[in-house]
């Protein structure tokens, strides 16, 4: 059974097929009693565009619940952070034994640039897999 991550939010815009929702993302330590004095706790507003067929049911100012399958979050971390780090190390370390260090670093960075370019080109396909759900809060 899939675990769902949920965030409360407010609808900030409605267009044909798209509902834009603003959620407040809080750090893990925001619940601590000393977070106001600590400086590490942070709250950020994030705007999410959610494709939905029921876009007419929502209006600006509505309170909603934004849902996403947590396994998709793990896949996103894999694509955005883990695979690029592995690629960087897999290209950099073998090249360090063969060519000069600055050139090896440049080639490794070029490999990362190529990886993120491919990821950008595949954004439409990825966007279909990484979908958010939206539910009105009454």
N, C-alpha and C positions, 0 to 999 in steps of 0.2 A: 504494500500500500504506500502511495506517495505521501511524503510529508510536505505540507504547504506552509510557506512563509507568508505572513500577512502583515500589512502595514496600513494604518488608517491614513486617509488623505482627503483633500478637497479638490473638487473639479475646478480648474481654472480656465478651461476653454473647451468648446465642443465644435467640431467640424464634421463634415460628412465622413462617417466611418472611423473617426478618431476622437477619443476623449483624452484631454490632457489633464493629468492629475499631479498635484504637488504633494509630496510626502516629506515629513521631517525625519531625517536619518539621525539617530542618536548613537553616540559611542557606547561601548559596553559599560563604561564606568559612570555614565550619566545618572545612574540610580544611587550612587554613593552619596552619603550625606555631605562630604567635603568637596564635591565636584565643582562647586562655584568658586572655591578658593584654590583649587588644584591647578587649573590651566590646561589639563590634558583632556578633559571632557569637552566634546564639541557636538553641536547640533547643526546639521546642514539641510537646507531645503533642496529637494531634488524634484525635477519635473520629468514626468514619464508620459509618453504618448502611447495610448493603449488602443489598438485596433479592435473594434467591436461592431457587430451588426445591429446592436440595440443602442446605438449612439443617440437616438432621439429621446430615450428615456432619461437622459442626464441633462442637467443645466448647470451653469456656472454657480458655484457656491455649495453644491450638494456635497454631503459627507459620504465618502465611499470607503470600501475596503479593497486594497490592491493585493492580489494573490499571485504567487509564483511557486512552482514546484522546486523544492530545495535541491533536487538533483541537477536542475538546470544551473543553479548557482555554482555547483561544483564543476560542471562542464565549462562554465564561463571562466572560472579560475584556472582551469587546465589550459584553455585556449589562450587566455590573456597573459598568464604569468608562468606557469610551469613549463609548457612546451617551448616558449621562447628562451627560458633560462637553460633548458637542456640543449637547445640548438646552439646557444651562445657558447656553452662549455664544450659541446661536441665539435664545434668549428675551431674555437680558440686554442685549446690545449694541443691538439695534434699539429696545428700550424706553428706553435711556438718552438717546436723541435726542428722545424724545417726552414722558416724564414724569420726575419727580424720581428721584434715585438710590436713596434708601431704598425707595421704592415699587417701582422696577424690580427691586431685589434681592429684595424680598418675593414679587413675582410669579414671578421665576425660581425661587426656592426652592419656591413652591407647585407649579410645573411639575415640579420634581424629585420632590416628594412624590407627585404624581399618577403620575409614571412608576414610582416604586418601589412604589406601591400596586397598579398594574396588573401589575407583575412579580410581586408577592406573590400576587395573585389567580390568576395563571397558574402558580403553583409546582407544582401537580400535573402539568400538561402538561410543564413543564420537567424535572421530576424523572424522567419517563419517558425523556426524551432524554439526560439526564446520568446515565448509569448506570456503576457501578463493577463490575469483575469481581473474583472472588476465587479463588485457587488455593492449595491446601494445600501447605506446604513439608514435605518429609519428611526 
